[in-house]
Each structure stands twice: as structure tokens, then as C-alpha cells.
Amino acid sequence: MVTDSGTQPPEPPPTLVRAFLDASRDALDFLAGQPDFHSAVTVERASNSGIVAVAPDAVTGLFWVRRTFSTSRLTGAITYGERELEINLLVGLLPPRRGAEVYGLWEWLAALGASPLPEGEANGSWCATSDRVRAAVAAHGEAFRNIAPRIAAAGSDVVQRIETARDQRRAAEKAEHARWEHENAAARAADAFRAGDYRRVVSLLAPLEASLTPAEKKKLALARKHL
């Protein structure tokens, strides 16, 4: 059962880090007997002089914790921290496949047609209590344990599905950003047109001329006539 950390006060960073280190060790326990298994931990925090390595009990403020792992077939890391107190699990293939890199566990699950992480655990954000940290790490660990053999055996077709999905998400994000920029510029241009600031109308709409609506094109043409 996942405890809603939003209903509980945040716990001190050292407590959260210790919970993560213990939970991530347990989550990777199934790899311990595999050939060439290795795991290591780094703990860092933000300071006035930049990001510095610290002991788990010395963590304050903004922090990053990473437990890396590798076997003869897989490599990756479980990470925790940043402003959103986010937990993520990244997995790559060994030896590296051409064109492949380290991908999020959720990307592997989708590409292999496996069940996604439980709702609320897909991005593991806002893990501000030790109970929440342990639950999120355990959910990632269980999903990884179940899918690890299929990841290790994955061919280039699986990697290509992940890359294609990434390209589609990037294209959708780019289109959404362009739509927002268009709407924002059109709204400001409308205000400028009403105020008689035709130079500003042109500066806002001209860069978007190819995608303007008929009404916006007419407004741009009228503004240009007033210059």
C-alpha cells in the first residue's frame, strides 16, 4: 500500500536518503547472483561551491542520490532527488547495442508490451516521506525484476520502438510548444492592434506568418500598411 506523502509532513533529507539506500539495495537484490554484478552509491548535495559529494547523514537542501548497477548483460541506476524528490530507474544493455542508450524502465515496459508501473509510481515524484520512498522504489524494483530477462534479451527492434516513441513524444511536445507560442503571440498582437501599436503587431505576427489564420494574416497586413 502506498502512503500519500502529501498528507504527511516531509521528513529530513538524511532520513529520506537512508530509506532510499536501503530500499534500492533490496530492489536490486535479485541481480546479486548474476555474473559480473557490481553496485555503487553516490550521494551529492547542492552547496555554494557547486554540487559536492557528502555522507548520507550530511545531506541538506537539494540533493541527488544514485545507486548504479551492472551485470554482464545490463547496466543502469536507480536515482532519487532533485527538486521534485523524484525516483527513477534507468536500464541499458551490455555490451552496448549500436544506437542504443540507457532508457527509463517505463520505456522498456511499454516497448516490450508489459504492464506499466502502478498508477502514481510511473514517475515517482514528490517522495517526501520514507514510507513513500520505500513504496516507490519497491514498485520500480518489482517491475524491473519481472522484466529484466526480457530487457537483457532485447534486440534492435525493441530499441527502435523505444526510439520511435521518444521521437513521437518530442514531436508532440514541439507541436504543443509551437501552439502555445502562436496563441500567446496572437493574444499580445490583438492587444497591440487595439492600442494602435502596429510595429509591435508586426514584430509578434511576422515570425509566425506561415501558420497564421486568415484573420491573423489580415491583421498583420493592416498593421504593415500603418507602418
N, C-alpha and C positions, 0 to 999 in steps of 0.2 A: 504494500500500500504506500503510495506516495503522499508525503505530508506537504501541504501547501505552505511553503515558506513565507508567502505573503501574509499569513495570519500570525506569524511568529516574529519576534524581533531578530534582526540579524545577529549572528554570533561573531566573536572576534576572529580576525583572519587566521591566527595560528591554529585555532580550533578547526576552522574550515579546511585549512591545508592538511592538517593531520588526518582528518576524516577522508580527504581525497587520496592521500598517500596510502592509507590502509585499504580503502575500497578499490583503488586501481590495482594494487598488488593482488588482491583477491580476484579481481576481474580477469587478470592475465594468468592466473594460476594454471589454467588448462594448457598453456604453452610451455610451461616449465620443463616438461619432459621431452620436448621436441629437439631435434638436432640443432646445435649451434644457438641455443636460446641465450639471449642476453637482454638485460633490462637495466636502465639507469634513470636517475631522477635529477631534475634541476628545479630549483626554487629561486625566483627573482622578484624584486620589487622596484618600483619607481622611486628615485631619490633625486635630490637637487643636482647630482652629478651624472644623472642618467639611470639606466637600468643596471642594477647590481645584484650579484648572487648573494643570498642570505641563507641562514639556517631556517628551517620551518618555523621554529618558535620565535623568530625575529621578524616575521612578515608583518608589515603595516601598510595601510593605504592600498594603492593599486598594485596588484601582484599577478604573477604568471607562474604556474606550476606545470611541469611536463614529465610524464613517465614514458620514456621511449622503450621500444621493444624490437627485437629481431629474432628470426629463426633462419633456417636455411631457405625458407620459401617466402616468408613475409617480413615486412618491416613497417614501423608506424609509431604512433604515440597517442596517449590519452592526455588531453590538455584541460586546464582549468584556470579561470581568472579573467583578466581584463575588466572593463567597466561593467559588463553585463553578468559577471560571475558565471561565465558560460563553460559548459563541459562539452567536449567534442572528442571523437575517436577517428583517427586518420589511419589508413592502411594502404601500403604499397606492396608491389611484388618483387621478389628476388629470385633469380637475377632480374634486373630491371628489363621490362619489355620496351621495345622501341616505341617512342611516342607516349608511353605511359608515365604516370607520376603517382604521387600519393593522393588518394581520394578519401572523402568523408565516408564513414561507414554507411550512412543513409544513401549515398550514391551507389555503393556496391549492392545494397539491398534492393534498390529499385532496378538496377541493371540485371540482376540475377532473378528478378521476379519473386523475391522473398517478402515476407510480411514486414511492413515498416516498423520502426520503433514505436512503442506505445505513445498514444497522444499525450503531449506535454513533455516528452523526452526527446523528440526529434532534434531540437537544438539545445536542450539542457540549459536554458538561460535562467538567470536570477536564482542560482543555487546559493542562498544566503544562510542556510542552516545546515548543520552536519547531517541531519536526517535527509534533507533534500539532496545533499551531495552524494550520500551513500546510495540513495534510491536511483538517482540519475546515472551514476557510474555503474551500478549493478545492472540496470536496464541495457546500457550500452554493452557491458561485458557479456551478458547472456546472449544478446543478438549476435555479437561477434563470435562467441563460442559456436553457435549454431551454423554460422555462415562461413567460418574460416576455411574449412576444407574446400568449399566451392570457390572461394577467392583464390586460394593457392593454386587451384587447377584452372583458373580462368584463362581463356585465350584472348587473342587480339579482338575478337568480335565483341566480347564483354567490355573491354576497354573502349572500343569505338562507340558502344552505346552510351557509356558514361560521357565521353567527349561530345557526342551529338547532343545529349541532354543539356550539357553545360552551354554549348553554343546556342541552343534554343532559349535557355534562360537568359543569357546575355543579350540576345536579340530582343527578347520581350522587355527586359529592363531598359534597354536603349530606346525602344519604341515608347515605353511609358514615360521615360525622361523627356523625350522629344515632345510628346503630347503635353506634358506639364509645362515645358518651356514655351510652347506655342500658346497655350491658354493664358499663361501668365503675361506674355508679351502682348497678346491681343487685348487683354483687360487693361493693361497700362496704356496701350496705344489708344484705346477708346477714351480713357480719361484725358489723355493729352489732346486728342482731337476735339473733345468738348471744350477744353481750355484754350484752344487755338494754338497749341504748341505743335505746329506741323513738322518742324525739324525733328522733334522727338518721335513723332509718329513714324516718320520715315526711318529713323535710326532703329526703331523697335521692329518694324514690319519688313523692311527691305531684306534683312538676312534670312527671313522665312518665306520669301516671295513664292518660291516653288510650291509650297504647301498651304498657301493662304486660301481661305474660302472666297467665293465670288464677292461677298460683302466686304471682306477684309481687303481684297485686291482693289475694290472701288475706293475704299477709304484711303489706301496707300496712294492711288492715282490722284485723288483730290488733294491730299497733303502735298504731293510733289508739285502740283500746279500752284500752290500757295508759296512755294519757296522762291 
